[in-house]
Amino acid sequence: MAMRTLDGRRFADMVQQGAAHLANNAKAVDALNVFPVPDGDTGTNMNLSMTSGAKEVKAHVSDHIGNVAAALAKGLLMGARGNSGVILSQLFRGFAKAVEGKPQVDGFEFAAALQAGVDTAYKAVMKPVEGTMLTVAREAARKAIETAKKDRDVVAVMEAALAEAKAALKRTPELLPILKEVGVVDSGGQGLVYVYEGFLAALKGEAVSTAPAEVPMEELVKMAHHQSAQSHIHTDEIEFGYCTEFMVRFEKDKLAQHPFSEEMFRRDLSRFGDSLLVVADDELVKVHIHSETPGEVLTYGQRYGSLINIKIENMREQHANIVGKEAERPLQAGAEEAKPYGIVAVAMGAGVAELFQSIGAHAVIEGGQTMNPSIEEIAEAIHRVNAETVFVLPNNKNVVMAAKQAAELSERQVIVIPSKTVPQGMAALLAFNPAQSAEQNERAMTAALSRVKTGQVTFSVRDTTIDGVEIEKGDYMGLFDDRIVVADKDKLAVTKRLLDALIDEESEIVTILYGEDATEVEVETIVAYLETEYDGVEVEVHNGRQPLYPFIISVE
């Protein structure tokens, strides 16, 4: 079936099929990953990034391929996670620039757009490494152009691109020694192949398999034997210990003082570490870097605007956990040397606990409303993290006093940050900077508490009247910080009215943690409400799996 031109609607189908195929096989991609943490979830990162792009495309489907590609690029940029996600976003950022203003493209223009994406991605990476998804993308684009010079059929071009992508993927172990050592192909390249397989299926009007790909038994044996490449790397060989990701939203007054140049920005940041990726558009710049001084990186970024979506992860600690060790530091007197800082957080709900761990908590105690942890439990967690200075985030007003008592019992320096809600605790943890002193961190983390507003939806256990709000048993209540502002029998009505109370003109980010009593339909309804009523606000959604509270809301 020949296809001389490709329009926006067919390209949108390609994006949806590519995203779905990648999602079905994300775990298989994760299993192939061999690089040092925390970029070890390649499949997950690429899946979340592509899903974000597909969501934006779904909201902007049209006949105009230039418009659809622009939506894909925007969605990918905002949702890009990890090295692999950022590179994927750049492949389609360059693609979008190449088809900008075009209602449709022929096979050669499509191939040229793939090549433009490769060029953009290579520019975004400070030190490109061969044998990665960049290589796979480059070889696929090269073959696409070579084919398009003879045949401008879009299907033929995509078939050639996919075939060469698969061939290039098989060659990646010959280009990257660590892949050959462990015996796998590049994980990011495999993820890109899944995307391209979805593209081709959509062009042919076929459906990709919904069954996840099975990892061959010989691969599983290799992985069990090697425990991935983590076992080939010593913790003290990780030169730059903190994986740092953030965005800078440009501000006019700061740009007046420091005009932004993507090339100069990338060059300046390169002195702080390696694995640097920098991508920018007219509104913001996104950064991924492995650095020993993440605080300095963030300070530099602030020259151009406000920081958003900050994530800092300790790669040494994650690496030590992966190879089954607490740490690989020299032992003294038969005991492990204490690390400089540790963080203990109290969390209600498995998803909330995982979220705290993902942003830097070393120990998480299950507890919160109706199940306050004991002083002994907190003291034990403080001891377990084995740090010279331990920060404790109670995340509930009823836990603060117990945390302070536990601090007094400890022989270590323990600083209790009086966070009274989960959003406050998250804000405080994100303000933590391992490059700063304990006193500086205490000030920064405490100050962060006042920069976030907390909303919580729960239910009433009796009839009452509080703050002029009449409440009947079983009603849902909306709490703004610790004050009840709305009550109603309709859970979604309460949540919407609470959001209206929380969000003002200065609000930028709304984070929704949904609990055990919230359905997917309810979550989608709330997100749709936010996107309709507050289109200038960024929305993040996490499954907190917390009991008692269908929704916990953070507004910054």
C-alpha positions in Angstrom: 0.0 0.0 0.0 1.7 3.2 -1.2 1.2 6.5 0.6 2.5 9.5 -1.2 1.7 12.0 1.6 1.4 12.0 5.4 -1.1 14.3 7.1 -1.7 15.3 10.7 -4.4 12.8 11.5 -2.4 9.8 10.2 0.7 11.1 12.1 -1.4 11.4 15.2 -2.4 7.7 14.8 1.3 6.9 14.5 2.1 8.7 17.7 -0.7 6.9 19.6 0.4 3.4 18.3 4.0 4.1 19.0 3.2 5.2 22.6 1.0 2.2 23.2 3.6 -0.3 21.9 6.3 1.3 24.0 4.0 1.2 27.1 3.3 -2.5 26.5 7.0 -3.2 26.5 8.4 -0.7 29.0 9.3 -3.5 31.4 11.3 -5.3 28.8 13.2 -2.1 28.1 13.8 -1.7 31.8 15.2 -5.2 32.0 17.9 -4.3 29.3 19.2 -1.3 31.1 22.8 -1.6 32.2 23.9 2.0 33.0 24.6 3.5 36.5 21.6 4.6 38.4 19.3 6.6 38.5 18.8 6.4 34.8 18.1 2.7 35.3 14.4 2.9 34.4 14.9 3.6 30.7 11.6 1.9 29.7 9.7 3.7 32.4 11.2 7.0 31.6 10.6 6.7 27.8 7.1 5.4 28.4 6.1 8.3 30.7 7.7 10.8 28.3 6.0 9.3 25.2 2.7 9.1 27.1 2.9 12.8 27.8 3.5 13.5 24.2 0.7 11.3 23.0 -1.7 13.0 25.5 -0.8 16.4 24.0 -1.3 15.1 20.5 -4.7 13.6 21.4 -5.8 17.1 22.6 -4.7 18.8 19.4 -5.5 16.4 16.5 -5.8 18.1 13.2 -5.2 17.5 9.5 -2.1 19.7 9.7 1.0 17.6 10.4 3.0 20.7 11.5 0.5 21.4 14.2 0.3 17.8 15.4 4.1 17.5 15.5 4.4 20.7 17.5 1.9 19.3 20.1 4.0 16.1 20.3 7.2 18.1 20.8 5.6 20.2 23.6 4.1 17.2 25.4 7.4 15.3 25.2 9.4 18.2 26.5 7.1 18.8 29.5 7.0 15.1 30.3 10.6 14.1 29.5 12.2 12.1 32.3 15.8 10.9 32.5 18.4 10.8 29.7 16.3 8.6 27.5 13.2 10.7 27.8 15.0 14.0 27.1 16.7 12.5 24.0 13.4 11.2 22.8 11.9 14.7 23.2 14.7 16.2 21.2 14.3 13.7 18.3 10.8 14.9 17.9 11.5 18.5 18.6 13.8 18.6 15.6 11.2 16.6 13.6 8.6 19.2 14.5 10.8 22.1 13.5 11.4 20.4 10.1 7.6 20.1 9.4 6.6 23.4 10.9 4.0 25.1 8.7 3.4 22.1 6.5 -0.1 20.6 6.3 1.3 17.4 5.0 4.7 15.9 3.9 5.9 13.3 1.4 8.3 10.5 2.0 11.4 12.6 1.5 10.2 15.4 3.7 9.3 12.8 6.4 12.8 11.3 6.2 14.4 14.7 6.3 12.4 15.5 9.5 13.7 12.3 11.1 17.2 13.5 10.2 16.5 16.9 11.7 15.4 15.2 14.9 18.7 13.4 15.0 20.7 16.6 14.5 18.7 18.3 17.3 19.2 15.4 19.7 23.0 15.3 19.1 23.3 19.0 19.8 21.4 18.6 23.1 23.9 16.0 24.4 27.2 17.4 25.6 29.2 14.3 25.0 27.3 11.9 22.7 28.1 8.2 23.2 27.9 5.8 20.3 26.1 2.5 20.8 23.0 4.2 22.4 19.6 5.3 21.1 21.3 8.2 19.4 23.1 5.8 17.1 20.0 3.8 16.4 18.1 7.1 15.6 20.9 8.3 13.3 21.2 5.1 11.3 17.5 4.9 10.9 17.3 8.4 9.6 20.2 7.9 7.3 18.5 4.8 5.7 15.2 6.7 5.5 16.8 9.5 3.4 18.6 7.0 1.3 15.4 5.2 0.5 13.4 8.4 0.0 15.8 9.5 -2.8 14.5 6.5 -4.8 11.0 6.2 -3.5 9.0 8.9 -1.8 6.4 6.5 -0.5 6.0 7.2 3.2 5.4 3.5 4.1 8.5 2.4 2.2 10.5 5.1 4.0 9.3 4.0 7.5 9.9 0.3 6.7 13.5 1.1 5.7 13.9 3.3 8.8 12.6 0.5 11.1 14.7 -2.2 9.5 17.8 -0.2 9.9 16.9 0.8 13.5 16.7 -2.9 14.3 20.0 -3.6 12.6 21.7 -0.7 14.4 20.3 -1.9 17.7 21.9 -5.3 17.2 25.2 -3.6 16.5 25.2 -1.5 19.8 27.1 -4.1 21.8 30.0 -3.7 19.4 30.1 0.1 19.9 29.7 0.2 23.7 31.9 -2.3 25.6 29.7 -2.5 28.7 26.8 -3.7 26.6 29.0 -6.5 25.2 30.2 -7.3 28.6 26.8 -7.8 30.0 25.4 -9.3 26.8 22.5 -7.0 26.0 21.6 -4.4 23.4 21.0 -0.7 24.3 17.8 -0.2 26.2 17.1 3.3 24.8 17.6 2.0 21.3 15.2 -0.8 22.0 12.6 1.6 23.2 13.0 3.7 20.0 12.5 0.5 18.0 9.2 -0.1 19.8 8.1 3.4 18.9 9.0 3.0 15.3 7.2 -0.4 15.1 4.1 1.4 16.3 4.6 4.1 13.7 4.8 1.5 10.9 1.8 -0.4 12.1 -0.3 2.7 12.1 0.8 3.6 8.6 -0.2 0.2 7.3 -3.5 0.3 9.2 -2.5 -2.6 11.4 -2.6 -2.9 15.2 0.5 -3.7 17.2 0.4 -6.6 19.6 -0.9 -5.6 23.0 1.0 -8.5 24.7 4.2 -7.4 26.3 7.4 -8.7 24.6 8.9 -11.7 26.4 12.6 -11.4 27.3 14.4 -14.5 25.9 15.3 -17.0 28.6 19.0 -16.6 27.8 18.7 -12.9 28.5 17.0 -13.6 31.9 19.9 -16.0 32.8 22.5 -13.3 31.9 20.7 -10.7 33.9 20.3 -13.0 36.9 24.0 -13.8 36.7 25.3 -10.3 36.2 22.7 -8.3 38.2 23.0 -5.8 35.4 26.1 -3.7 34.9 25.7 -2.3 38.4 27.7 -5.2 39.6 30.6 -4.3 37.3 30.9 -0.8 38.8 32.1 0.2 42.3 30.2 2.8 44.1 33.3 4.9 44.6 33.8 5.0 40.8 30.8 7.2 40.3 32.5 10.5 39.9 29.4 12.7 40.0 27.0 11.4 42.6 23.8 13.3 42.2 21.4 13.0 39.2 19.9 16.4 38.9 16.8 17.3 36.8 14.9 20.5 36.7 13.3 23.1 34.5 13.7 26.9 34.5 10.7 28.9 33.5 12.1 32.1 31.9 11.3 35.4 33.6 11.6 38.6 31.6 13.4 40.7 34.2 16.0 38.0 34.7 16.5 37.5 31.0 17.1 41.3 30.7 20.1 40.9 33.0 21.2 37.5 31.6 20.2 37.0 28.0 19.7 33.3 27.4 21.8 31.4 24.8 21.2 27.6 24.8 24.7 27.0 23.6 26.3 29.1 26.3 24.0 27.7 28.9 25.0 24.2 28.0 28.7 25.1 28.0 28.5 26.8 31.4 26.7 23.9 33.0 29.2 21.4 31.6 31.7 22.4 34.2 29.5 21.1 37.0 29.4 17.4 35.9 28.7 15.0 33.1 25.7 13.3 31.3 24.5 16.8 30.5 21.4 17.3 28.5 19.9 20.8 27.9 16.8 21.5 25.8 14.9 24.7 25.6 12.0 26.5 23.9 10.7 30.0 24.2 9.2 29.5 27.6 11.6 27.2 29.5 14.8 25.2 29.6 15.0 21.6 30.8 18.2 20.2 32.3 19.5 16.8 33.2 23.0 16.5 34.7 25.1 14.2 36.9 26.9 16.6 39.3 28.7 16.5 42.6 27.3 20.0 43.5 23.6 20.1 42.5 23.0 23.2 44.6 25.4 25.2 42.4 23.7 23.9 39.3 20.3 25.1 40.6 21.7 28.5 41.6 23.1 28.9 38.1 19.7 28.0 36.5 18.0 30.6 38.7 19.8 33.4 36.8 17.3 32.9 34.0 14.0 32.4 35.8 12.2 30.3 38.4 13.0 26.6 39.1 10.2 24.0 38.7 10.0 20.2 38.6 13.2 19.7 40.6 14.5 16.2 41.2 17.8 15.2 42.8 18.8 11.6 43.4 21.8 10.1 45.1 23.3 7.7 42.6 25.9 6.3 44.9 23.2 5.2 47.4 21.0 3.8 44.7 23.9 1.9 43.2 24.9 0.4 46.5 21.3 -0.8 47.1 21.2 -2.3 43.6 24.3 -4.4 44.2 22.9 -5.5 47.6 25.1 -3.3 49.8 24.2 -0.4 52.1 27.4 1.4 51.0 30.9 0.7 49.8 32.7 3.2 52.1 35.6 2.1 54.3 34.5 0.4 57.5 35.9 1.6 60.8 35.8 -0.4 64.1 33.6 -3.0 62.4 30.8 -0.5 61.5 29.9 1.4 58.4 30.9 5.0 58.3 28.0 7.4 58.8 27.0 9.4 55.7 26.8 13.2 56.2 23.0 13.5 55.9 19.9 11.3 56.3 16.3 12.0 55.9 13.4 10.3 57.7 9.8 10.9 56.5 6.4 9.8 57.9 4.0 8.8 55.1 0.5 7.4 55.0 0.0 5.2 51.9 2.4 3.0 49.9 2.4 5.4 47.0 3.1 8.4 49.1 6.0 6.4 50.7 7.4 5.6 47.3 7.1 9.2 46.3 9.1 10.4 49.3 11.8 7.7 48.6 12.0 8.8 45.0 12.8 12.4 45.9 15.4 11.6 48.5 14.1 10.1 51.8 16.4 7.4 53.2 13.8 5.9 55.6 10.0 6.2 55.5 7.8 5.4 58.5 4.2 4.3 57.8 1.9 6.5 59.7 -0.2 9.7 59.8 -3.7 10.5 60.6 -5.3 7.8 63.0 -2.0 5.8 63.0 0.6 8.1 64.5 4.0 6.4 64.7 5.6 5.9 68.2 8.6 7.8 69.5 10.4 4.4 69.4 9.6 3.9 65.7 10.9 7.3 64.8 14.0 6.8 66.9 14.7 3.5 65.3 14.4 5.0 61.8 16.8 7.8 62.8 19.3 5.2 63.9 18.8 3.0 60.8 19.7 5.8 58.3 23.1 6.1 59.9 23.9 9.7 59.2 25.8 12.4 61.1 22.8 14.7 60.7 19.3 13.4 60.3 16.3 15.5 59.2 12.9 14.3 60.2 9.7 15.2 58.3 6.7 14.4 60.5 4.1 15.4 57.8 1.3 15.5 60.4 0.7 18.0 63.2 0.1 15.0 65.6 3.5 13.6 64.9 5.7 16.7 65.3 5.9 16.3 69.1 6.8 12.6 69.0 9.5 13.4 66.4 11.0 16.0 68.7 11.0 13.6 71.6 12.8 11.0 69.4 15.3 13.6 68.4 16.2 14.2 72.0 16.8 10.5 72.5 19.3 10.2 69.7 23.0 10.6 70.0 23.2 12.1 66.5 22.3 15.6 65.4 18.6 15.4 64.6 16.7 18.3 63.1 12.9 18.1 63.0 11.3 20.1 60.2 7.8 20.8 61.5 5.9 19.7 58.3 2.2 19.2 59.2 1.1 17.8 55.8 2.4 15.6 53.1 2.7 18.5 50.6 4.7 20.5 53.1 7.0 17.5 53.6 7.5 17.1 49.9 8.3 20.8 49.5 10.8 20.7 52.4 12.5 17.6 50.9 12.8 19.2 47.5 14.4 22.2 49.2 17.1 20.0 50.7 20.6 20.6 49.2 23.3 18.1 50.2 26.0 20.7 49.3 24.8 23.1 52.0 25.4 23.0 55.7 22.9 21.6 58.2 21.9 25.1 59.3 21.4 26.3 55.8 19.3 23.3 55.0 17.2 23.7 58.1 16.4 27.3 57.1 15.7 26.4 53.5 13.5 23.4 54.3 11.5 25.3 57.0 11.0 28.2 54.6 9.7 25.8 52.0 6.8 24.9 54.3 5.1 28.3 53.8 5.4 28.2 50.0 3.0 25.3 49.5 -0.8 25.2 50.2 -2.3 21.9 51.2 -5.8 20.7 50.3 -7.3 17.4 51.6 -10.6 15.7 50.9 -11.9 13.3 53.6 -15.2 12.3 55.1 -17.0 13.3 58.3 -17.6 10.7 61.1 -20.4 12.7 62.8 -22.7 15.7 62.5 -21.2 19.0 63.4 -20.7 22.7 62.6 -17.2 24.0 62.3 -16.1 27.5 61.0 -19.7 28.1 59.9 -19.8 25.0 57.8 -22.6 22.6 58.5 -21.5 19.0 58.2 -23.5 15.8 58.3 -22.0 12.3 59.1 -20.7 10.8 55.8 -20.3 14.2 54.1 -17.1 14.8 52.2 -15.1 17.7 53.6 -12.5 19.9 51.9 -9.7 21.1 54.1 -7.5 24.1 53.2 -4.4 23.5 55.4 -6.2 22.6 58.7 -9.4 24.6 58.1 -12.7 23.1 56.7 -13.8 25.2 53.8 -16.5 23.1 52.1 -18.7 20.0 52.9 -21.0 18.1 50.6 -22.2 14.6 49.9 -20.6 14.8 46.4 -16.9 14.0 46.5 -16.1 15.6 43.2 -18.0 18.8 44.0 -16.1 19.2 47.2 -12.8 18.6 45.4 -13.5 21.2 42.7 -14.6 23.8 45.3 -11.5 23.1 47.3 -9.3 23.6 44.3 -11.0 26.9 43.6 -10.1 28.0 47.1 -6.5 26.8 46.8 -5.6 28.2 43.4 -5.0 31.9 42.8 -3.2 34.0 40.1 0.2 33.1 41.5 -0.3 29.3 41.5 1.9 27.5 39.1 1.9 23.8 40.0 -0.9 21.6 41.3 0.0 18.1 42.5 -2.8 15.5 43.0 -2.2 12.5 45.2 -5.2 10.2 44.9 -6.0 7.6 47.5 -7.6 4.2 47.9 -11.1 5.7 47.7 -10.6 7.6 44.4 -11.4 5.9 41.1 -9.6 6.5 37.8 -12.7 8.2 36.4 -12.8 10.6 39.4 -9.1 11.4 38.9 -9.6 12.0 35.2 -12.6 14.3 36.0 -10.5 16.4 38.4 -7.6 16.7 36.0 -10.0 17.7 33.2 -11.5 20.3 35.5 -8.1 21.8 36.2 -7.1 21.8 32.5 -10.4 23.6 31.6 -10.6 26.1 34.4 -6.9 26.7 35.1 -5.1 26.1 31.8 -2.0 28.1 33.0 -1.4 25.7 35.8 0.8 22.6 35.5 -0.8 19.4 36.9 1.0 16.4 38.3 -0.8 13.2 39.4 0.5 10.4 41.6 -1.2 7.3 43.0 -0.6 7.8 46.7 -2.7 4.8 47.7 -3.4 6.6 51.0 -6.4 5.6 53.1 -9.1 8.0 54.5 -8.2 10.8 52.0 -9.4 10.3 48.4 -7.4 13.4 47.4 -4.4 15.2 48.9 -3.6 18.4 46.9 -0.5 20.5 46.8 -0.5 24.0 45.3 2.7 25.9 44.7 
